[in-house]
Amino acid sequence: MESRLTRLEAVQTMLLEIGRLSSRCTNVTEFLEGVHTALGRIMYAANFFVALTDQGRDEDNKVRFVYFVDEADAAPDRDTWFKLASPEQSPTAWVILHRVPLVMTAEQAISKSFAGSTWGVGTTAEHWMGCPLLDQNHVALGAIVIQSYDKEHTFSAEDQALFELIAGSVSGALQGLQSVDRLERAVRERTALLAHEVAERRRAESIQHALYQLADLSATTVDGATLNRRLHDIIGELVPARNFLMALYHPDRHEMTVPYFVDEKDAQAPVKRFAYGQGMSSYVLQKRQAVLLDGPGYAALVASGELNEPMGNVDIASWMGAPMLLGEKIYGVIIVQSYDQGVRYTQADLDILAFMANHVAVAIARMQADRAIRKAKEALEEQNAALNSALTALQEAQSELVRQEKLASLGRLVAGVAHEINTPLGICVTATSHLVQELKLTREDLAAGTLDEEGLNSFFDIVDQSLRIMTTNTQRAAALVRSFKQVAVDQSSDEIRAFNLRKYLDEVLLSLQPKLKGKQVAVEIDCAPDIHMESFPGAVSQIVTNMVVNSLVHGYGEGQEGKIRITGKLDGDHVLFDYSDDGIGMDNTTLAQLFDPFFTTKRGSGGSGLGAHILYNLVTGPLGGTVKVVSAPGMGLHYKLRFPRTRRKQGPEEVAQAEPA
């Protein structure tokens, strides 16, 4: 324990020594020599070196060994920069480039050797330890390395941790020493450039102000004359522009127009419109670069015939023109000229004009794009309005079709039930007629005195049989009416009421008997008798009706036998409702479109394409549930519905009780 405390005190003393060295030493070598001496007091440090990088001053990373003490290898020149090796060639480079510490033994170093050369340059150490030197931005300043050629002197885990701590302190001190050096160098470089910067600053500020004005101008909606005049003023603040011309190029017509012209000798432009290829404007655009001319140069250009059909006053002292280009697109040209021999343009003036001409092209392109965007926006708004109107009409038409389909479904139910009721009522009428006829014959026999006991008993048997027939059939008709009445009311009503699911399913299926009559399809219900719901029974009725009718129409062929199974059970506060048939089923393509409105496989045969669509909307809408469907060819169709048992909104007290404490 005493030895460990002594070492920790030595480490603390060393860290304080590093701080004192960084403030006292005037160069890096002197500082690192002091660090080496202090390091030797707390661990074996006979072999110690520090490599610093050039920190990106060169495209290729360089490194120099500013301090190097080694028992086996000679020290490299501390002022020589060496190209930094790759991490696969040198452990020092590995530490610098990966910016993480590295500790290795001789065996580990040899294992990384290749082509007969060891990993790194120099004698292989028995134990090697290196740490990166990082600045506050985690950028590598270099690496600090300590090594041993003696197996008796190796570095423990504690040595490694202390070495990393010391590397961090050395990094901070080196930043301060290098910052002073960089500051002095920067001051010298800045002093050398100061005179040039002062000369250029005023012009740069003027150009910046001009660009700001140009950007503001391009963003402002102004008329063409005002725009061109303001552009003349902006360029006139940068170069002498008492004589100014702007010509625009029209590629569709292959001609030039002059929307703006100001000249000391000509009150107006010689021509407002001319064919592309004539005059200095076309010459500049053909060159696609800025042109600077004096009087003799302009005259020589005309004399050589290179300039075709010059226009305007040719008695000039200095002239320059710059094309307005944006990429490969030509917008036009800007020209300024001087008739005063004391006002001659320079290459710097030409560069400014060319720079401004390019930015004018950008401004023109932006304004044209803005106009195009506004027109496109107006067109899109008109199209959107038309589409919204069409969508509204489509939605209204779809809603009306869905409503009509629901009414048609109810109408078909009415027709089926009416047809079904006709049978028992017809039997009752027949039985009543027969009974009336028998009563008449019996009265005649009684009046004639021929009625005996046998005839009276026969009459009583006929009365009894007729009454049984009428009773049975009137009860059957009454049940049909009662079932139809409740189902019909539910389908036409949007109100919530309490009902027993099993009993209600029986009533719905009773009303569907006309549809099932004559079909060899049996319907089996497996529903718990204790499922009491507070929901929309009309939705349940419509869903079951659509399922059964769809199975009969699409799932089974003429005369085909089949079975429909309906199951219902509780799952907490929800009802799990399954419907399946063993019909022909459907493929994945058809299944994917099952719930789409107006999709049907019986187009032209009475199918509206709304049955499954209405089913989906009723499950997800009024019932507040979900629906899944599974099918495959020859495997039938299986609906899986899940919806809440009750759809009544909870009151404040019920909500408070339902919320977790």
C-alpha positions as a printed Julia matrix, in Angstrom:
661×3 Matrix{Float64}:
    0.0     0.0     0.0
    2.86    2.39    0.91
    4.58    1.7    -2.42
    1.35    2.42   -4.33
    0.77    5.68   -2.45
    4.38    6.7    -3.13
    3.88    6.04   -6.84
    0.62    7.99   -6.95
    2.38   10.92   -5.29
    5.12   10.65   -7.91
    2.5    10.66  -10.7
    0.82   13.74   -9.2
    4.22   15.43   -8.94
    4.93   14.57  -12.59
    1.62   16.05  -13.77
    2.4    19.25  -11.89
    5.88   19.19  -13.42
    4.38   18.93  -16.91
    2.3    22.04  -16.2
    5.36   23.95  -14.99
    7.42   22.78  -17.97
    4.75   23.92  -20.47
    4.81   27.45  -19.02
    8.59   27.65  -18.55
    9.97   25.97  -21.7
   10.4    27.95  -24.9
   10.52   25.03  -27.35
    9.04   21.57  -27.72
   12.32   19.66  -27.41
   13.18   21.23  -24.07
    9.67   20.48  -22.8
    9.78   16.83  -23.87
   13.22   16.34  -22.34
   11.77   17.44  -19.01
    8.79   15.11  -19.49
   11.15   12.2   -20.2
   13.11   12.87  -17.05
    9.97   13.05  -14.93
    8.53    9.9   -16.57
   11.65    7.94  -15.62
   10.86    8.53  -11.96
    7.62    6.51  -12.07
    8.32    3.78  -14.65
   10.99    2.26  -16.85
   11.65    4.85  -19.63
   15.05    4.12  -21.12
   13.55    4.18  -24.62
   11.2     7.07  -25.28
   10.22    9.14  -28.3
    7.56   11.6   -29.46
    6.38   11.98  -33.09
    4.37   15.04  -34.17
    2.3    15.39  -37.34
    2.18   18.35  -39.7
   -1.59   18.73  -38.92
   -2.77   18.88  -42.51
   -0.41   21.54  -43.87
    0.42   19.16  -46.71
   -1.73   16.9   -48.84
    0.37   13.91  -47.68
    0.52   13.4   -43.91
    4.01   14.03  -42.57
    5.6    13.26  -39.22
    8.84   14.28  -37.48
   10.45   12.84  -34.38
   10.94   15.93  -32.21
   12.36   13.88  -29.32
   13.99   10.45  -29.58
   16.03    8.53  -26.99
   16.72    4.85  -27.68
   19.22    2.22  -26.54
   19.24    0.3   -29.82
   18.42    2.69  -32.68
   19.91    6.01  -33.75
   17.75    9.09  -33.44
   16.35   10.55  -36.7
   16.86   14.21  -37.52
   14.31   16.13  -35.44
   13.81   18.77  -38.15
   13.18   16.29  -40.98
    9.61   15.53  -42.03
    8.96   11.9   -42.94
    5.95   10.63  -44.85
    3.58    8.96  -42.42
    3.4     5.22  -43.08
    0.15    3.26  -43.27
   -1.25    1.56  -40.13
   -0.24   -1.81  -41.61
    3.42   -0.69  -41.82
    4.04    1.05  -38.52
    2.61    0.85  -34.98
    3.33    4.58  -34.53
    1.25    5.34  -37.65
   -1.43    2.96  -36.33
   -1.69    4.94  -33.07
   -1.78    8.32  -34.86
   -4.33    7.36  -37.51
   -6.61    5.3   -35.26
   -6.23    7.77  -32.33
   -6.3     4.98  -29.74
   -3.54    3.54  -27.48
   -1.64    0.41  -28.5
    0.33   -2.04  -26.35
    2.14   -5.02  -27.92
    4.78   -7.61  -27.22
    7.57   -8.74  -29.52
    5.55  -11.81  -30.51
    2.6    -9.64  -31.48
    4.84   -7.36  -33.53
    6.42  -10.31  -35.34
    2.99  -11.81  -36.07
    2.11   -8.65  -38.02
    5.28   -8.79  -40.15
    5.07   -9.56  -43.81
    7.41  -10.1   -46.77
   10.3   -10.6   -44.37
   10.02   -7.15  -42.77
    8.9    -6.4   -39.23
    5.98   -4.18  -38.28
    7.64   -0.78  -37.98
   11.17    0.51  -38.47
   14.05   -0.33  -36.14
   14.71   -2.95  -33.54
   11.76   -4.99  -32.35
   10.99   -4.22  -28.71
   10.08   -6.83  -26.11
    7.28   -4.55  -24.93
    5.98   -1.49  -26.81
    3.42    1.06  -25.59
    2.13    4.07  -27.54
   -0.6     6.66  -26.94
   -2.04    9.26  -29.34
   -1.6    12.95  -28.58
   -5.01   14.55  -29.24
   -6.21   18.15  -29.18
   -9.55   19.3   -27.76
  -11.25   18.4   -31.07
   -9.87   14.84  -30.93
   -7.5    15.6   -33.82
   -4.2    13.72  -33.67
   -1.16   15.9   -32.86
    1.13   12.87  -32.9
    2.1     9.96  -30.68
    4.12    9.39  -27.49
    5.9     6.01  -27.26
    7.83    4.12  -24.57
    9.43    0.73  -25.16
   11.66   -1.9   -23.59
   14.17   -4.28  -25.16
   14.59   -6.15  -21.86
   12.14   -8.9   -20.86
   12.73   -7.98  -17.24
   11.19   -4.55  -17.85
    7.63   -4.76  -19.1
    4.66   -2.49  -18.57
    1.81   -3.44  -16.28
   -1.83   -2.47  -16.73
   -1.26    0.27  -14.15
    1.7     1.55  -16.21
   -0.5     1.64  -19.27
   -3.22    3.62  -17.49
   -0.65    6.1   -16.08
    0.96    6.47  -19.5
   -2.44    7.33  -21.07
   -2.99    9.91  -18.31
    0.43   11.44  -18.93
   -0.21   11.46  -22.7
   -3.36   13.55  -22.1
   -1.4    16.11  -20.05
    1.39   16.23  -22.64
   -1.24   16.77  -25.37
   -2.62   19.83  -23.57
    0.83   21.29  -23.0
    1.89   20.67  -26.61
   -1.21   22.48  -27.87
   -0.13   25.56  -25.95
    3.45   25.41  -27.22
    2.36   24.8   -30.8
   -0.31   27.48  -30.58
    2.34   30.09  -29.82
    4.37   28.94  -32.8
    1.33   28.92  -35.08
    0.27   32.34  -33.82
    3.63   33.87  -34.62
    3.61   32.3   -38.08
    0.05   33.47  -38.68
    0.94   36.99  -37.64
    3.79   37.05  -40.14
    1.63   35.68  -42.92
   -1.21   38.04  -42.05
    1.13   41.01  -42.05
    2.35   40.06  -45.51
   -1.21   39.94  -46.83
   -2.55   42.93  -44.98
   -1.64   45.51  -47.57
   -3.34   43.54  -50.33
   -6.42   42.9   -48.17
   -6.8    46.58  -47.36
   -6.67   47.4   -51.07
   -9.26   44.77  -51.96
  -11.63   45.18  -49.02
  -13.36   48.28  -50.28
  -13.96   46.74  -53.69
  -15.19   43.51  -52.1
  -17.62   45.43  -49.93
  -18.9    47.26  -52.97
  -19.39   44.0   -54.86
  -21.11   42.44  -51.86
  -23.44   45.41  -51.57
  -24.14   45.21  -55.31
  -24.96   41.51  -55.05
  -27.3    42.21  -52.15
  -29.05   44.87  -54.19
  -29.25   42.5   -57.16
  -30.73   39.71  -55.03
  -33.25   42.12  -53.55
  -34.09   43.39  -57.01
  -34.68   39.87  -58.38
  -37.01   39.12  -55.46
  -39.06   42.3   -55.98
  -41.88   42.47  -58.48
  -41.09   45.53  -60.63
  -41.69   46.47  -64.24
  -39.0    45.87  -66.86
  -37.94   49.51  -67.25
  -37.45   49.98  -63.5
  -35.59   46.68  -63.26
  -33.12   47.6   -66.04
  -32.55   51.11  -64.65
  -31.8    49.77  -61.18
  -29.44   47.2   -62.69
  -27.61   50.03  -64.46
  -27.27   51.9   -61.15
  -25.93   48.82  -59.34
  -23.21   48.12  -61.93
  -22.44   51.84  -62.14
  -21.41   51.77  -58.47
  -18.66   49.26  -59.33
  -17.3    50.46  -62.68
  -17.75   53.68  -64.72
  -20.95   53.0   -66.72
  -22.18   56.28  -68.15
  -22.78   54.4   -71.42
  -24.66   51.17  -70.77
  -26.47   48.6   -72.92
  -28.32   45.38  -72.12
  -29.23   43.0   -74.94
  -31.27   39.82  -74.51
  -30.94   36.67  -76.6
  -34.06   34.83  -77.85
  -33.06   31.33  -79.0
  -36.52   30.48  -80.33
  -36.36   33.42  -82.76
  -32.55   33.45  -83.07
  -32.46   37.19  -82.58
  -31.42   39.87  -80.08
  -33.47   42.66  -78.49
  -32.29   45.78  -76.65
  -34.62   46.49  -73.69
  -32.27   49.11  -72.11
  -29.87   51.64  -73.66
  -28.19   54.74  -72.2
  -25.53   56.61  -74.18
  -23.92   60.03  -74.07
  -23.93   60.44  -77.85
  -27.03   58.52  -78.94
  -30.44   59.36  -77.5
  -31.76   55.89  -78.32
  -30.46   52.57  -79.5
  -29.72   52.39  -83.25
  -31.88   49.23  -83.4
  -34.22   47.62  -80.89
  -34.23   44.19  -82.54
  -31.67   42.51  -84.8
  -30.64   39.06  -85.98
  -28.2    37.11  -83.87
  -24.72   37.42  -85.41
  -24.73   41.19  -85.88
  -22.88   43.77  -83.78
  -20.67   43.5   -80.7
  -23.42   41.88  -78.63
  -23.44   38.82  -80.87
  -19.64   38.82  -80.97
  -19.42   38.57  -77.16
  -22.05   35.82  -77.01
  -20.25   33.85  -79.72
  -17.01   34.11  -77.74
  -18.89   33.12  -74.55
  -16.44   35.18  -72.51
  -15.95   38.79  -71.45
  -14.16   41.05  -73.94
  -12.08   44.21  -73.24
  -11.18   46.59  -76.12
   -9.72   50.04  -76.6
  -10.34   52.3   -79.59
   -7.61   50.85  -81.85
   -8.47   47.28  -80.88
  -12.12   47.89  -81.69
  -11.18   49.43  -85.07
   -8.87   46.5   -85.87
  -11.65   44.05  -85.07
  -13.99   45.86  -87.46
  -11.31   46.08  -90.15
  -10.53   42.35  -89.93
  -14.16   41.47  -90.61
  -14.34   39.38  -87.45
  -16.95   41.81  -86.15
  -20.0    41.66  -88.43
  -22.07   44.82  -88.99
  -21.07   47.04  -86.04
  -23.92   49.18  -84.73
  -23.83   52.43  -82.81
  -21.08   55.0   -82.28
  -17.58   53.54  -82.88
  -15.63   56.58  -81.61
  -14.78   54.91  -78.3
  -11.88   55.17  -75.89
  -12.57   51.93  -73.96
  -15.15   49.19  -74.28
  -16.03   45.97  -72.49
  -18.84   43.44  -72.7
  -19.7    40.35  -70.69
  -22.15   37.54  -71.55
  -24.96   36.65  -69.14
  -24.48   32.9   -68.89
  -25.9    30.28  -66.56
  -24.31   26.94  -67.34
  -24.77   26.46  -71.06
  -27.77   28.75  -71.32
  -27.31   32.24  -72.81
  -29.5    35.05  -71.52
  -27.85   38.05  -73.16
  -24.98   40.5   -72.82
  -24.09   43.63  -70.79
  -21.92   46.3   -72.43
  -20.35   49.46  -71.0
  -18.15   51.88  -72.91
  -16.3    55.16  -72.48
  -15.77   58.01  -74.91
  -13.39   59.73  -72.48
   -9.69   58.96  -72.93
   -9.28   59.53  -69.21
  -11.64   56.68  -68.4
  -10.11   53.37  -69.51
  -11.25   50.02  -68.24
   -8.82   47.51  -66.72
   -8.81   43.74  -66.44
  -10.09   44.12  -62.88
  -13.05   46.13  -64.21
  -13.7    43.4   -66.8
  -13.61   40.72  -64.11
  -16.17   42.67  -62.07
  -18.45   43.12  -65.08
  -18.19   39.42  -65.97
  -18.91   38.49  -62.34
  -21.94   40.76  -62.2
  -23.17   39.55  -65.62
  -23.2    35.97  -64.36
  -25.17   37.0   -61.28
  -27.58   38.98  -63.45
  -28.11   35.75  -65.43
  -28.9    33.98  -62.16
  -31.33   36.76  -61.21
  -33.04   36.58  -64.63
  -33.3    32.8   -64.35
  -34.77   33.14  -60.86
  -37.34   35.69  -62.02
  -38.28   33.53  -65.0
  -38.56   30.52  -62.73
  -40.72   32.5   -60.3
  -43.03   33.52  -63.11
  -43.2    29.94  -64.34
  -43.86   28.71  -60.79
  -46.63   31.27  -60.32
  -48.25   30.22  -63.59
  -47.84   26.55  -62.72
  -49.25   27.21  -59.26
  -52.28   28.96  -60.71
  -52.78   26.1   -63.17
  -52.39   23.54  -60.37
  -54.84   25.43  -58.17
  -57.36   25.37  -61.0
  -56.71   21.66  -61.55
  -56.95   20.99  -57.8
  -60.24   22.85  -57.63
  -61.55   20.79  -60.54
  -60.23   17.58  -58.99
  -61.76   18.46  -55.62
  -65.09   19.09  -57.29
  -64.8    15.82  -59.18
  -63.74   14.0   -55.99
  -66.67   15.47  -54.08
  -69.05   14.43  -56.84
  -67.47   10.98  -56.93
  -67.76   10.59  -53.16
  -71.37   11.71  -53.27
  -72.06    9.31  -56.13
  -70.32    6.48  -54.28
  -72.24    7.24  -51.09
  -75.47    7.27  -53.07
  -74.59    3.96  -54.73
  -73.76    2.43  -51.36
  -77.06    3.72  -49.94
  -78.94    2.37  -52.94
  -77.19   -0.96  -52.56
  -78.23   -1.15  -48.91
  -81.81   -0.28  -49.87
  -81.72   -2.8   -52.69
  -80.46   -5.41  -50.26
  -83.34   -4.57  -47.94
  -85.71   -4.67  -50.89
  -84.49   -8.12  -51.9
  -85.0    -9.2   -48.3
  -88.55   -7.85  -48.39
  -89.27   -9.67  -51.64
  -87.84  -12.93  -50.33
  -89.74  -12.75  -47.05
  -92.98  -11.78  -48.84
  -92.57  -14.75  -51.14
  -91.89  -17.01  -48.18
  -94.93  -15.73  -46.26
  -97.17  -16.39  -49.27
  -96.76  -20.17  -48.83
  -98.17  -20.54  -45.26
 -100.82  -17.91  -45.96
 -101.85  -19.75  -49.13
 -102.15  -22.97  -47.15
 -104.28  -21.17  -44.55
 -106.54  -19.78  -47.27
 -106.93  -23.23  -48.82
 -107.66  -24.81  -45.44
 -110.2   -22.08  -44.62
 -111.97  -22.55  -47.98
 -112.11  -26.29  -47.44
 -113.47  -25.83  -43.93
 -116.18  -23.42  -45.16
 -117.23  -25.9   -47.84
 -117.42  -28.77  -45.34
 -119.43  -26.57  -42.93
 -121.91  -25.81  -45.73
 -122.35  -29.51  -46.59
 -122.81  -30.45  -42.95
 -125.53  -27.79  -42.5
 -127.33  -29.07  -45.59
 -127.23  -32.66  -44.21
 -128.51  -31.37  -40.88
 -131.39  -29.5   -42.54
 -132.3   -32.55  -44.64
 -132.23  -34.78  -41.55
 -129.54  -37.05  -43.08
 -126.74  -36.08  -40.66
 -125.85  -39.05  -38.52
 -123.22  -39.58  -35.85
 -120.6   -40.8   -38.31
 -121.06  -37.74  -40.53
 -120.84  -35.43  -37.52
 -117.63  -37.09  -36.31
 -116.15  -36.84  -39.83
 -116.96  -33.12  -39.85
 -115.28  -32.68  -36.47
 -112.14  -34.44  -37.78
 -112.05  -32.12  -40.79
 -112.43  -29.06  -38.51
 -109.68  -30.31  -36.22
 -107.28  -31.01  -39.12
 -107.99  -27.65  -40.78
 -107.43  -25.74  -37.53
 -104.11  -27.53  -36.96
 -102.97  -26.66  -40.48
 -104.01  -23.01  -40.08
 -102.43  -22.76  -36.62
  -99.09  -24.19  -37.81
  -98.88  -22.0   -40.9
 -100.05  -18.79  -39.22
  -97.4   -19.3   -36.53
  -94.81  -19.84  -39.23
  -95.91  -16.66  -41.03
  -95.94  -14.72  -37.76
  -92.37  -15.84  -36.99
  -91.22  -14.73  -40.44
  -92.91  -11.36  -40.06
  -91.53  -10.86  -36.57
  -88.0   -11.73  -37.67
  -88.2    -9.61  -40.81
  -89.69   -6.69  -38.91
  -86.81   -6.54  -36.42
  -84.1    -7.07  -39.04
  -85.63   -4.54  -41.41
  -85.95   -1.95  -38.65
  -82.34   -2.55  -37.6
  -81.0    -2.21  -41.15
  -82.77    1.09  -41.64
  -81.82    2.46  -38.22
  -78.49    3.88  -36.98
  -79.35    3.61  -33.29
  -77.6     1.56  -30.63
  -79.67   -0.99  -28.73
  -79.05   -3.98  -26.47
  -79.45   -7.44  -28.0
  -78.35  -11.04  -27.56
  -76.0   -11.96  -30.38
  -77.03  -15.62  -30.66
  -80.78  -14.87  -30.74
  -80.22  -12.05  -33.21
  -78.22  -14.3   -35.53
  -81.11  -16.79  -35.48
  -83.52  -14.01  -36.48
  -81.25  -12.84  -39.3
  -80.87  -16.38  -40.65
  -84.62  -16.88  -40.43
  -85.1   -13.81  -42.62
  -82.53  -15.28  -45.03
  -84.43  -18.57  -45.45
  -85.85  -17.44  -48.81
  -82.26  -17.02  -50.05
  -81.24  -20.44  -48.71
  -84.37  -22.2   -49.93
  -83.54  -24.52  -52.76
  -79.8   -24.36  -52.04
  -77.9   -27.37  -50.78
  -75.93  -25.14  -48.42
  -76.34  -25.62  -44.67
  -75.67  -22.82  -42.16
  -74.28  -23.81  -38.78
  -74.15  -21.34  -35.86
  -71.8   -21.87  -32.93
  -72.28  -18.77  -30.81
  -72.18  -18.51  -27.03
  -75.68  -17.79  -25.66
  -74.42  -15.23  -23.12
  -73.01  -12.61  -25.51
  -75.09   -9.52  -24.76
  -74.2    -6.53  -26.91
  -74.93   -2.81  -26.9
  -74.12   -1.88  -30.45
  -75.64   -1.46  -33.89
  -77.7    -4.59  -34.69
  -78.43   -3.26  -38.16
  -74.71   -3.38  -38.94
  -74.5    -6.99  -37.68
  -77.55   -7.91  -39.78
  -76.15   -6.26  -42.91
  -72.73   -7.9   -42.41
  -74.17  -11.41  -41.99
  -76.57  -10.89  -44.89
  -73.75   -9.73  -47.21
  -71.53  -12.64  -46.13
  -74.21  -15.26  -46.75
  -75.38  -13.75  -50.04
  -71.77  -13.39  -51.29
  -71.1   -17.05  -50.42
  -74.25  -18.2   -52.24
  -73.53  -16.05  -55.31
  -69.74  -16.34  -55.59
  -68.71  -19.32  -53.46
  -70.95  -22.11  -54.73
  -71.96  -23.24  -58.15
  -75.46  -24.29  -59.17
  -76.52  -27.35  -57.17
  -73.23  -27.49  -55.26
  -73.41  -28.7   -51.67
  -71.7   -26.72  -48.95
  -71.56  -25.63  -45.36
  -71.37  -22.14  -43.86
  -70.11  -21.9   -40.28
  -70.63  -18.85  -38.04
  -68.96  -18.7   -34.61
  -68.98  -16.04  -31.94
  -67.21  -15.84  -28.59
  -66.07  -13.24  -26.09
  -62.49  -12.04  -25.78
  -62.55   -9.69  -22.8
  -64.64   -6.69  -23.82
  -64.5    -7.7   -27.49
  -66.37  -10.2   -29.61
  -64.48  -12.59  -31.92
  -66.79  -13.29  -34.86
  -65.69  -15.84  -37.46
  -67.46  -16.67  -40.71
  -66.29  -19.36  -43.1
  -67.59  -21.27  -46.08
  -66.15  -24.23  -47.98
  -66.77  -22.75  -51.41
  -64.41  -22.24  -54.34
  -62.32  -19.56  -52.57
  -60.27  -16.95  -54.43
  -56.67  -16.31  -55.48
  -54.36  -13.64  -54.0
  -55.08  -11.12  -56.77
  -58.85  -11.32  -56.24
  -58.44  -11.38  -52.45
  -56.37   -8.16  -52.55
  -59.29   -6.36  -54.26
  -62.08   -7.93  -52.2
  -62.94   -4.77  -50.24
  -62.45   -2.35  -53.15
  -65.69   -0.58  -54.1
  -67.34   -1.82  -57.29
  -65.02   -4.83  -57.58
  -66.95   -8.0   -58.45
  -66.28  -11.3   -60.19
  -69.92  -11.38  -61.37
  -69.93   -8.24  -63.5
  -72.93   -8.42  -65.83
  -74.58  -11.12  -63.72
  -76.13   -8.91  -61.06
  -73.02   -8.28  -58.93
  -72.71   -4.65  -57.78
  -69.23   -4.92  -56.27
  -70.35   -3.17  -53.08
  -71.23   -6.09  -50.79
  -67.76   -6.67  -49.31
  -67.03   -2.92  -49.4
  -70.12   -2.22  -47.27
  -69.16   -5.12  -44.98
  -65.69   -3.61  -44.4
  -67.07   -0.12  -43.76
  -69.65   -1.44  -41.27
  -67.07   -3.44  -39.3
  -64.5    -0.62  -39.14
  -67.11    2.14  -38.83
  -70.25    1.59  -36.71
  -68.93   -1.56  -34.99
  -65.47   -0.01  -34.4
  -63.65   -3.24  -35.11
  -61.23   -4.92  -37.5
  -61.68   -7.46  -40.27
  -59.23   -9.94  -41.76
  -59.9   -12.34  -44.58
  -58.13  -15.54  -45.61
  -58.77  -17.53  -48.76
  -57.17  -19.69  -51.41
  -58.52  -21.45  -54.5
  -60.54  -24.49  -53.39
  -60.18  -23.57  -49.71
  -63.28  -21.44  -49.23
  -63.41  -17.99  -47.64
  -62.8   -17.16  -43.97
  -63.62  -13.78  -42.37
  -62.16  -12.96  -38.93
  -63.95  -10.02  -37.25
  -63.15   -8.46  -33.9
  -65.27   -5.63  -32.46
  -66.19   -4.17  -29.06
  -69.12   -5.72  -27.19
  -70.53   -2.26  -26.44
  -70.42    0.94  -28.47
  -72.09    3.23  -25.93
  -69.9     6.13  -24.87
  -68.73    5.98  -21.28
  -69.87    8.66  -18.87
  -67.38   10.66  -16.77
  -67.71    8.29  -13.79
  -67.19    5.21  -15.97
  -64.16    6.79  -17.63
  -62.66    7.62  -14.23
  -63.15    4.02  -13.11
  -61.67    2.66  -16.32
  -58.49    4.76  -16.09
  -55.59    3.17  -14.16
  -54.85    4.7   -10.77
